[in-house]
């Protein structure tokens, strides 16, 4: 009996150690910004004309991704929903979508419900009389995120609903070629007032701040 308990205890220690090691290896490295001003989500996103920047072609599991920068971009806001994508060869390139609101839109959060699916984000009105729908539509974005490095890829999963978020990087178009050499194109929106298909921003993220921690 004692021998069995020793074996069980040893197995539990090994499993716990493996879980701890896996968790440690998959934690992103960030810097604390507690002494810095909080993220100002009252500001509109900042977009600067097409940058003189080249992003290397990415290759993964037989797929090839050409990323074309269209504008330098920064957005601050409140995260109202996030969704992880794992199916389709574009999901490796852009594993997360963040739905973000800014400006006056966060004032309406008690009256709104957000839902993401198939790369779209929709909102429902809990109390229509309390909501300026045009303001929400113009101060909300569903952002397809392309991490610039493995640390950012890990960090993107840490954000939680209602966190303050700041994203820096580039709005980009993507030309993808899967392992069967089939070509698809994915273009970013370059304005904040559009809606429907093609209205989402595709962001090549070089810096991510979640509340008081920044990842690069």
GIMO-V561667 format. One record per pair of residues at least 24 apart in sequence whose ideal C-beta (glycine too) atoms are under 7 Angstrom apart, sorted by the first residue. I is the first residue (numbers start at 1). J is the second residue. If there is no record, write none. Layout:
# GIMO-V561667
I	J
I	J
This chain:
# GIMO-V561667
26	154
27	154
28	151
28	154
28	155
28	158
28	215
29	151
30	155
30	213
30	214
30	215
31	213
31	214
32	212
32	213
33	209
33	212
33	213
33	214
34	212
38	164
39	76
39	164
39	166
39	209
40	76
41	76
41	77
41	78
41	102
41	106
41	164
42	103
43	76
44	102
44	103
45	73
45	74
45	75
45	192
46	74
47	71
47	73
47	171
48	72
51	170
53	170
55	204
58	93
60	92
61	92
61	179
62	179
63	89
63	176
63	177
63	178
63	179
64	177
65	93
65	174
65	176
66	175
67	146
67	172
67	174
67	204
68	172
68	173
69	170
69	172
69	204
70	171
70	172
70	173
70	188
70	190
71	170
71	171
71	190
72	170
73	169
73	170
73	171
73	203
74	167
74	168
75	100
75	141
75	167
76	102
76	166
77	101
77	102
77	165
78	106
78	162
78	164
79	159
79	161
79	162
79	163
79	165
80	114
80	161
81	114
81	115
81	116
81	121
81	161
82	159
83	116
89	176
89	178
90	176
90	186
93	146
93	174
94	144
94	145
94	146
95	153
95	156
96	145
96	156
97	142
97	143
97	144
97	145
98	143
98	145
98	159
98	165
99	142
100	141
100	143
100	165
101	139
101	140
102	139
103	139
104	135
104	139
105	135
105	136
105	139
105	140
108	136
112	136
116	142
119	144
119	200
137	195
138	192
138	193
141	192
141	201
142	200
143	167
143	200
143	201
143	203
144	200
144	202
145	203
145	205
146	172
146	202
146	203
146	204
146	205
147	205
148	204
148	205
148	206
151	215
152	205
152	208
152	215
155	208
155	215
156	208
158	210
159	210
163	210
163	211
164	211
165	209
165	210
166	209
167	203
167	205
167	208
168	206
168	207
169	203
169	204
169	205
169	206
169	207
170	204
171	201
171	202
171	203
172	202
172	204
174	202
